[in-house]
Amino acid sequence: MTMLWARRDIDAPAGVLWTLLTEPEYWPVWGPTVNDAVLRGDKLELGATGTVSTILALRLDFEITAFEDGASWSWKVAGVAATDHTVESLGPDACRVGFGVPWPAAPYLAVCHVALQRLERLAHQQKVGS
């Protein structure tokens, strides 16, 4: 499926952004449409499942459908292919973060751009493990 991308270069180590993208407790902080997320199991990995609560008060099941540790992950939400998430190191203190959406969800790129701004602010405000 063709994916459309929103990307942002962020002055923070890739490990910091990877942590923000893979630990569900951070998702409501940077995700404009997320109120809560619960992972079943210990860590985000291929095949992991959980639930995500949206700002519309919907609780939806998710499944991680692709996972490359430190680099990318994708998921299905409510059984539908949703967002791809990527982190690419640009050096010790910089990275490129991206969200890919299936082309039918192109309007969701506006939400992804807001999420990227929030991720940048959060990376600068918090120290998270890298």
C-alpha positions as CSV (number, residue, x, y, z in Angstrom):
1,M,0.0,0.0,0.0
2,T,1.3,3.5,-0.8
3,M,2.2,5.5,2.3
4,L,2.3,9.2,2.6
5,W,4.8,10.7,5.1
6,A,5.2,13.5,7.6
7,R,8.8,13.8,8.8
8,R,10.7,16.2,11.1
9,D,14.4,16.5,12.0
10,I,14.8,16.8,15.8
11,D,17.8,17.9,17.8
12,A,17.8,15.0,20.2
13,P,19.3,11.5,20.1
14,A,17.5,8.9,18.2
15,G,17.2,6.7,21.3
16,V,15.2,9.4,23.1
17,L,12.7,9.6,20.3
18,W,12.5,5.8,20.0
19,T,11.6,5.6,23.7
20,L,8.9,8.2,23.3
21,L,7.5,6.3,20.3
22,T,7.6,2.9,21.9
23,E,6.4,3.4,25.5
24,P,2.7,3.7,25.5
25,E,2.6,6.0,28.6
26,Y,4.0,8.8,26.3
27,W,1.5,8.4,23.5
28,P,-1.2,10.6,25.1
29,V,1.5,13.3,25.6
30,W,2.5,13.6,22.0
31,G,-0.5,12.0,20.1
32,P,-3.3,14.4,19.5
33,T,-5.9,11.7,19.1
34,V,-4.8,9.4,22.0
35,N,-6.2,9.7,25.5
36,D,-4.6,6.4,26.9
37,A,-2.8,3.3,25.7
38,V,-2.3,0.0,27.4
39,L,0.1,-2.6,26.1
40,R,-0.5,-6.3,26.9
41,G,2.9,-7.6,27.8
42,D,6.2,-6.1,28.7
43,K,7.3,-4.3,25.6
44,L,6.4,-3.1,22.2
45,E,7.5,-5.8,19.7
46,L,6.3,-7.6,16.6
47,G,2.9,-9.2,17.5
48,A,2.4,-7.2,20.6
49,T,-1.2,-6.2,21.3
50,G,-3.0,-3.7,23.5
51,T,-5.8,-1.1,23.5
52,V,-5.7,2.6,22.6
53,S,-8.4,5.1,23.8
54,T,-9.1,8.0,21.5
55,I,-10.2,11.5,22.1
56,L,-13.6,10.3,20.9
57,A,-13.9,7.9,23.8
58,L,-13.4,4.9,21.6
59,R,-11.3,2.0,23.0
60,L,-9.7,0.2,20.1
61,D,-7.5,-2.9,20.0
62,F,-4.1,-2.7,18.3
63,E,-1.5,-5.1,17.0
64,I,2.1,-4.4,16.1
65,T,2.5,-5.7,12.5
66,A,6.1,-4.7,11.8
67,F,9.0,-3.9,14.2
68,E,12.7,-3.1,13.7
69,D,14.2,-2.3,17.1
70,G,15.4,1.3,17.3
71,A,14.2,2.1,13.8
72,S,10.5,1.5,13.0
73,W,7.2,0.0,13.9
74,S,3.8,-0.3,12.3
75,W,0.4,-1.2,13.6
76,K,-3.2,-2.1,12.9
77,V,-5.8,-0.4,14.9
78,A,-9.2,-2.0,15.1
79,G,-7.9,-4.4,12.4
80,V,-7.1,-1.6,9.9
81,A,-3.5,-0.8,8.8
82,A,-2.7,2.5,10.6
83,T,0.4,4.6,11.1
84,D,4.1,3.6,10.5
85,H,6.6,5.1,12.9
86,T,10.3,5.7,12.1
87,V,13.4,7.1,13.8
88,E,16.6,7.6,11.8
89,S,19.8,8.8,13.5
90,L,21.4,11.9,12.0
91,G,24.3,11.8,14.4
92,P,24.7,11.6,18.2
93,D,22.3,14.5,19.0
94,A,19.9,14.6,16.0
95,C,17.4,12.3,14.3
96,R,14.6,12.3,11.8
97,V,11.2,11.1,13.0
98,G,8.5,10.1,10.6
99,F,4.9,9.0,10.5
100,G,3.5,7.2,7.4
101,V,-0.2,6.8,6.7
102,P,-2.0,4.9,4.0
103,W,-3.0,7.2,1.2
104,P,-6.7,6.9,1.9
105,A,-5.9,8.5,5.3
106,A,-4.0,11.5,3.8
107,P,-5.9,14.1,5.9
108,Y,-4.5,12.4,9.0
109,L,-1.0,13.8,8.0
110,A,-2.1,17.1,9.7
111,V,-2.5,15.2,13.0
112,C,1.0,13.7,12.4
113,H,2.6,17.1,11.9
114,V,1.1,18.2,15.3
115,A,2.5,15.0,16.9
116,L,5.9,15.7,15.5
117,Q,5.9,19.2,17.0
118,R,4.9,17.7,20.3
119,L,7.6,15.0,20.1
120,E,10.2,17.7,19.5
121,R,9.0,19.7,22.5
122,L,8.8,16.6,24.7
123,A,12.3,15.4,23.7
124,H,13.7,18.8,24.7
125,Q,11.8,19.0,28.0
126,Q,12.3,15.4,29.3
127,K,15.2,13.2,29.7
128,V,14.2,9.7,28.7
129,G,16.4,6.6,28.4
130,S,18.2,6.2,25.1
